[in-house]
Amino acid sequence: MQEGSLRCDVNIFVRPVRQSIFGTKVEIKNMNSFSAMNRAIDYEISRQVLLHSQGQSDQIVQETRLREEGAQKTFTMRKKEGLAEYIYFPEPDLPEVILTKDYVDKIQQVLPELPEAKRRRYEKLGLNMQDVLFLANDNHVAEFFDASVENGADAKLAANWIMGDIAAFLKNE
């Protein structure tokens, strides 16, 4: 931390609705930014929920995983045989958080469009991944692109114009 760098691990497990027992804990190691940590958590939650929904809960094993940023996935680093391989430090001052469906729905109503949803929306417009990432990774650029398309511009032509002429102008000016 004194060097200005960050290295953190997260532990993730999901608990299906109406199940009182927590799921199997999976640890993800060595993330070096909050955004990488966020993407790893999102991926791992989605992975575990999918396995639960497919009736493959037994495929979720206690293990340590690594995040591969390029593939946007986590991969098994090593399996954990039992609790003895983990050192647990319970936090007595943190109460259990229970989120009701109403509460989650209210929060989702006021959230702006999330980056993943924006990327999927841009893909549906026929843009390639390079265009999608360029446009979606900056809110100002995304707002300008959206306004262009809303006012009748062809999505691919607008993307090319923004990524080419406008980006070059902004870089030079």
N, C-alpha and C positions, 0 to 999 in steps of 0.2 A: 504494500500500500504506500509506503514512503517513496517509492519510485513512480507513483502515479499509475500503477497497474492493478488489475483486479483479477483474482482467480477464485471462483466459487463453485460449489457443488449444490445440487438441489435433490431433494427426495420427493418422489411423486408416487401417489397411489390413489386410485379412484375407489369409491364405494357406491355400488349401484343403489338406486332409490329403494327405500324401504329395507335395506340390508343394514343390520346393526354392526356387523363386523367389518373393520377396515380391510381394504384389499391388500395385495402384496406390494411391498415398497420396492421401488426401483430408484437407484441413485444415478444421477448424471454428473459426471466429473469435469472439472477444469474448464469451465466457461469463463471467458475473459471480458464480457461486457453484459450490460443489462439487456440489450436487445437480443444478444445470443441466448441469454438465459430465458427470456420471454419466448423466443421461437422454440427452444428446446422443451420448455414446459408445455407449450401448446401442442407440439408434435407428440410428446409422450402421453399427454392426456388423451388426445385423439386416438393414438395407437391402443391404449388400454381400453377405452370405451368401445372401439371397434371390436376388439377381441371379446369383450364381455357380450356385446350385442350379437356376435356370431356364435355364442356358446363355447368359446375357446378360452375361458378364464384360466384354465390350467396352463396355457401358453405364457401367462404372465408369471415370471419367476423372479425371485429375489436375486438381483444382479446389479452390477455396476455397468453403466453404459457410457459411451462417448458420443459427442455430437460431431457430425460431419457437416460443416457449414455448406460446402458445395452441393451436397446431395439433399440438404435440408432434412436430415434424418438423424436418428440415434442408432448406434450399433452396440452390440454386446461387447464389453471389454473383458469381463470375467463374471462367473456365477458366484453367488454367495451361498455357502452350504447351510448356514444357520445364523441365529442372532449373535452368537459369540464373535462373529467377524465384524460386527458393528459395535461402535461405542455410542450409546444413546445418552443424551443429556436432556431430560425432559425440562420444559420451561413451565414452571408453576404459575407464572403470572399471565399466561396466554389462555384465555378461555376458549372453549370450542365455539366455532363460528357455524351457525346454521343459517343458510340462505333460503328463504322461501321462494317459491315460484313467482309470487306477486312482486317481491323485492327485485328479483333478477329481471323480470319483465319491465319494471319501471326504469331500471338502470339502462337496459338495452334500448328503451325508447329515446333516451336523451343522449346516447353515445353517437358520435359521428360515425360515418362509414369507416369500418376498420380496414387496415391495409390489405389483408388477405381478400376481403370481399371486393375491394376496389380492383385488385389484380385480376380476380375472376371475371369481374364485369368488363374490364378492358380486353381480356382474352376473348370474351363472347363477342366483342366488336370486331374480331378477326385480327387483332394485333399480335405480333410475335413477342416472345418473352423479353427480348432486348427492349422493345418499345414499351411493353407493360412495366418493366422495372424502372425504366427511366422516368416515365410519366407518373407512376404511383409513389415513387420514393420521396417526392417533394410536394407538400400540400399546395403550394402556390402554383407549381407547374400543373398539378392535377386539376386544380380549380380552373386554370386557364384552358386546359384541354377540354374539360367538361363543358365550359361555357361555349367553346368553339363548336363542339358537336351539337350542343343544344340549339345553337343558332344556325344549324344546317350544314356545317362543314363535314366532309367525309372524314371518318375516324383515321384512316391510314394517311391521308394527305395532311390532316392536321398534325398527326404525330410526327410525320417527316418534317414538316415546316417547323414545329416546335423544337425537335431534336437537332435540326440542321441550322437554318437561318437564325432563328430566335436564340438558340443556345450559343451560337457563335457570336452574335451581337452582344449578348449579356456577358460573355466571357471577355470580349474585347473592351467593353465599356465599363 
